Amino acid sequence: MSVAGRGVVFDLDGVLVRSEHLWELGWRRYAERHRGPWGDADTRACQGMSVPEWGRYLAHRTSHDPHDAATWGIASVVAAYRAGEVALAPGAAELV
C-alpha cells in the first residue's frame, strides 16, 4: 500500500484551527453538569494545561473523578469537530 500523498498535520490550539473556545465550553458544561463552580478564572487556570492536569483541576472543582472529567472534556471537543464547529485560522488551508 502506497502512502504517497498522505500525511498527518499536528496542530496546537490557534495555529491551524480556532478551538480554544470548545475546550472552555466543555469544561464549563462538565462543571454545570456536576453542579461545580466555574468561572473565567477557572478557564484561565486550565489554559495551557495538559489533559491530566486540567482533568484533575476540573475533578477538584466538581468532586468527581479526574479520568471521567478528562474523558468527557475530550469527547465534547471531538463532537464539536465532527459537527463542523471548528473554524480554520486565516491562511491555514493555504499553509497546509
C-alpha positions as CSV (number, residue, x, y, z in Angstrom):
1,M,0.0,0.0,0.0
2,S,1.4,3.3,-1.0
3,V,1.3,6.3,1.3
4,A,2.3,8.9,-1.3
5,G,0.2,12.0,-0.9
6,R,-0.9,11.1,2.6
7,G,0.2,12.8,5.8
8,V,-0.8,14.0,9.2
9,V,-0.6,17.5,10.4
10,F,-0.3,18.1,14.2
11,D,-1.8,21.3,15.5
12,L,-1.9,23.3,18.7
13,D,-4.9,25.4,19.5
14,G,-4.9,28.6,17.5
15,V,-2.3,27.6,14.9
16,L,-4.5,26.0,12.2
17,V,-7.9,26.0,13.8
18,R,-9.7,28.1,16.4
19,S,-10.7,25.6,19.0
20,E,-9.8,27.0,22.4
21,H,-13.4,28.1,23.0
22,L,-14.5,24.5,22.5
23,W,-12.3,23.4,25.4
24,E,-13.7,26.1,27.6
25,L,-17.2,25.2,26.7
26,G,-16.5,21.5,27.5
27,W,-15.0,22.4,30.9
28,R,-17.9,24.7,31.7
29,R,-20.6,22.2,30.7
30,Y,-18.9,19.5,32.8
31,A,-18.9,21.7,35.8
32,E,-22.5,22.7,35.3
33,R,-23.5,19.0,34.8
34,H,-21.9,18.2,38.2
35,R,-23.0,21.4,39.9
36,G,-19.5,22.6,40.3
37,P,-18.5,26.2,40.3
38,W,-16.8,27.5,37.1
39,G,-15.9,31.0,36.1
40,D,-13.5,32.9,33.8
41,A,-10.6,32.4,36.3
42,D,-11.1,28.6,36.1
43,T,-10.8,28.8,32.3
44,R,-7.7,30.9,32.5
45,A,-6.2,28.5,35.0
46,C,-6.7,25.5,32.7
47,Q,-5.4,27.1,29.5
48,G,-2.1,25.6,28.6
49,M,-2.5,22.6,30.9
50,S,-2.1,19.0,29.8
51,V,-5.2,16.8,29.7
52,P,-4.3,15.1,33.0
53,E,-3.7,18.5,34.6
54,W,-7.0,20.0,33.6
55,G,-8.8,16.7,34.3
56,R,-7.5,16.9,37.9
57,Y,-8.4,20.6,38.1
58,L,-11.9,20.0,36.8
59,A,-12.4,17.0,39.1
60,H,-11.4,19.0,42.1
61,R,-13.9,21.7,41.2
62,T,-16.7,19.2,40.8
63,S,-15.7,16.4,43.3
64,H,-15.6,13.9,40.5
65,D,-13.1,11.5,39.0
66,P,-10.2,13.1,37.0
67,H,-10.3,10.4,34.3
68,D,-14.1,11.0,33.9
69,A,-13.6,14.7,33.6
70,A,-10.8,14.4,31.0
71,T,-12.7,11.8,29.0
72,W,-15.9,13.9,29.0
73,G,-14.0,17.1,28.1
74,I,-12.2,15.4,25.2
75,A,-15.4,13.8,23.9
76,S,-17.2,17.2,23.9
77,V,-14.4,18.7,21.7
78,V,-14.4,15.7,19.4
79,A,-18.2,16.0,19.0
80,A,-17.7,19.7,18.1
81,Y,-15.1,18.8,15.5
82,R,-17.4,16.2,14.0
83,A,-20.2,18.7,13.9
84,G,-18.1,21.1,11.9
85,E,-17.9,23.7,14.7
86,V,-14.2,24.4,14.3
87,A,-13.1,27.3,12.1
88,L,-9.8,27.3,10.2
89,A,-7.5,30.1,11.1
90,P,-6.9,32.6,8.4
91,G,-4.4,31.2,5.9
92,A,-4.4,27.7,7.4
93,A,-5.7,25.9,4.3
94,E,-3.1,27.6,2.1
95,L,-0.3,26.8,4.6
96,V,-1.1,23.1,4.7
